[in-house]
């Protein structure tokens, strides 16, 4: 059975909490969107996530 793939919206403290919860639940974090494209890239790199979204519209 394939893992549930999710994107995290927000890369601050609560984003980190949601990421940890998702990983503990067995999900795969496939992307992150943040307050700016640069912050999303930084979070994606830090979290070893393959996709940094420029804005929330790209996630949907």
C-alpha positions in Angstrom: 0.0 0.0 0.0 1.5 3.4 -1.0 2.2 6.0 1.6 0.0 9.0 2.0 1.7 12.0 0.4 1.2 15.4 2.0 2.3 19.0 1.6 2.9 21.2 4.7 1.6 24.7 4.6 3.8 26.9 6.8 7.4 26.3 7.7 7.5 27.9 11.1 7.1 26.2 14.5 3.7 24.7 13.7 4.8 23.5 10.3 7.6 21.6 12.1 5.1 20.1 14.5 2.8 19.0 11.6 5.7 17.5 9.7 6.7 15.4 12.7 3.2 14.2 13.3 2.8 13.3 9.6 6.0 11.3 9.7 5.1 9.5 12.9 1.7 8.6 11.3 3.6 7.1 8.3 2.9 9.8 5.7 5.5 11.1 3.3 6.0 14.9 3.2 6.3 15.7 -0.5 6.2 19.4 -0.4 6.1 22.6 1.6 4.7 26.1 1.1 5.7 29.0 3.3 5.4 32.7 3.6 7.8 33.2 0.7 9.3 31.1 -2.0 12.8 31.4 -0.4 11.4 30.2 3.0 9.8 27.3 1.3 13.0 26.3 -0.4 14.9 26.6 2.9 12.4 24.4 4.7 12.3 21.8 1.8 16.1 21.6 1.9 16.2 21.4 5.7 13.4 18.8 5.9 14.7 16.8 2.9 11.5 17.4 1.0 11.5 17.2 -2.8 9.2 20.2 -3.5 9.1 23.8 -2.4 5.9 25.5 -3.6 6.1 29.3 -4.4 2.5 29.8 -3.1 -0.5 28.0 -1.8 -2.1 27.9 -5.3 0.6 25.6 -6.5 -0.3 23.1 -3.8 -3.9 22.5 -4.9 
